[in-house]
Amino acid sequence: MTVSHERPPNPLEGASFLSQLTFSWPLPIIRLGVANAIEENDIPEILADEDSDRNRRRFEEVWKEEQEIAARKGQTPSLHRALLRLYFRTLWYIQPGIAITSVARIGQALALGRLIDYFAGDLQDHQNHQHKSEGYIWAAALITCATVPLVAHHQTYFRAWRMG
């Protein structure tokens, strides 16, 4: 006999963009867990996109497509191609996050190099030093380029892991 549990709605479902960006949406269940032991009916509902039955059906559709495509081409169906097709259909929106992270990491290295050049040039030639604001600009660029991957990386991998 299975016992039905009334579960609260998933806090991610109605979370604002800022709450999702800062990962503050799970705070209610964290507070509950700090105050008391978490019970079965304290655990929120699973989101529809995370339901294993829905993901199984989605994969079966992609696998049937792969079998049909392979049959038309006279090839053997490829699990690899089917998984790639599923990945690009369901997680296409994380690709810009990966690109932004890569660009920011390159920018971070460049900004660090320019900041080092600024200080090295300032120490070598006290008479003809550059504007002080240039050092602040490169320091701000370095901090910005370090912050962007922090946010983009965690958002990207959170979304990918949820699909997995």
C-alpha positions in Angstrom: 0.0 0.0 0.0 1.4 3.3 -1.0 0.9 6.4 1.1 0.1 9.6 -0.8 1.9 12.7 0.4 0.7 16.2 -0.2 3.7 18.1 -1.3 4.3 21.8 -1.5 4.8 23.4 -4.9 8.4 23.6 -6.2 9.9 26.9 -5.2 11.8 27.1 -8.5 8.5 27.1 -10.4 7.4 30.6 -9.4 10.8 32.0 -8.7 11.7 35.4 -10.1 14.6 35.9 -12.5 16.7 37.4 -9.7 15.9 34.6 -7.4 16.9 32.1 -10.0 20.1 34.0 -10.8 21.2 34.2 -7.2 19.9 30.7 -6.2 17.8 32.2 -3.4 14.7 30.2 -4.4 15.6 27.1 -2.2 15.8 29.2 1.0 12.4 28.2 2.4 13.3 24.5 2.4 16.8 25.3 3.7 15.3 27.3 6.6 12.9 24.4 7.3 15.8 21.9 7.3 17.7 24.1 9.7 14.7 24.4 12.1 13.5 20.8 12.0 14.2 17.5 10.4 12.8 17.4 6.9 9.8 15.1 6.5 8.6 13.4 3.3 5.7 15.9 2.8 8.2 18.8 3.2 9.9 17.9 0.0 8.5 20.0 -2.9 6.9 18.6 -6.0 9.2 17.7 -8.9 9.0 20.1 -11.9 7.4 18.7 -15.0 10.7 19.0 -16.9 12.4 16.9 -14.3 9.9 14.1 -14.3 11.6 10.8 -15.3 8.6 9.5 -17.2 8.4 12.7 -19.3 12.1 12.5 -20.0 11.9 8.9 -21.0 9.1 9.6 -23.4 11.1 12.5 -24.9 14.1 10.2 -25.4 11.9 7.5 -26.9 10.6 10.0 -29.5 14.2 11.1 -30.4 15.3 7.4 -30.5 12.4 6.6 -32.9 13.4 9.5 -35.1 17.0 8.3 -35.1 15.9 4.8 -36.1 13.8 6.2 -39.0 16.6 8.5 -40.2 19.1 5.6 -40.0 16.7 3.3 -41.9 16.3 5.8 -44.7 20.1 6.2 -45.0 20.7 2.5 -44.6 22.8 3.0 -41.5 22.7 1.6 -38.0 20.9 3.8 -35.5 23.3 5.7 -33.2 22.7 6.3 -29.6 25.3 9.0 -29.7 23.4 10.9 -32.4 20.1 10.5 -30.6 21.6 11.8 -27.4 23.2 14.8 -29.2 19.8 15.6 -30.9 18.1 15.4 -27.5 20.7 17.6 -25.9 20.5 20.3 -28.6 16.7 20.3 -28.5 16.4 20.6 -24.8 19.5 22.5 -23.6 20.2 24.8 -26.6 19.8 27.8 -24.4 22.8 27.0 -22.2 25.2 27.4 -25.1 25.3 31.2 -24.9 26.2 30.8 -21.2 29.1 28.6 -22.1 30.2 31.1 -24.7 29.9 34.1 -22.3 32.0 32.2 -19.7 34.7 31.4 -22.2 34.9 35.1 -23.4 34.9 36.4 -19.9 37.8 34.0 -18.9 39.8 35.2 -21.9 39.0 38.8 -20.9 40.0 38.1 -17.4 43.5 37.0 -18.5 43.8 40.1 -20.8 42.7 42.5 -18.1 45.1 40.9 -15.6 48.0 41.3 -18.1 47.1 45.0 -18.8 46.9 45.6 -15.0 50.3 44.1 -14.5 51.6 46.2 -17.4 50.1 49.3 -15.9 51.9 48.7 -12.6 55.1 47.6 -14.2 55.2 50.7 -16.4 54.3 52.9 -13.4 57.2 51.6 -11.3 59.7 51.9 -14.2 59.0 55.4 -15.2 57.7 57.7 -12.4 58.1 60.8 -14.5 55.9 59.7 -17.4 53.3 57.5 -15.8 49.9 56.7 -17.3 46.6 58.1 -16.0 45.6 56.7 -12.7 42.2 55.9 -14.0 43.6 53.4 -16.4 44.6 51.2 -13.5 41.1 51.4 -12.1 39.6 50.6 -15.4 41.7 47.4 -15.8 41.0 46.4 -12.2 37.2 46.9 -12.8 37.5 44.8 -16.0 39.3 42.1 -14.1 36.6 42.0 -11.4 33.8 42.0 -13.9 35.4 39.2 -16.0 35.9 37.2 -12.8 32.3 37.6 -11.8 30.6 36.8 -15.1 31.9 33.2 -15.2 30.9 32.7 -11.6 27.2 33.4 -12.4 27.1 32.0 -15.9 29.0 28.8 -15.0 26.7 27.9 -12.1 23.5 28.7 -14.1 24.7 26.6 -17.1 25.7 23.6 -15.1 22.6 23.8 -12.9 20.4 23.6 -15.9 22.4 20.8 -17.5 22.5 18.7 -14.4 18.8 19.1 -13.9 18.2 17.6 -17.3 20.6 14.8 -16.6 
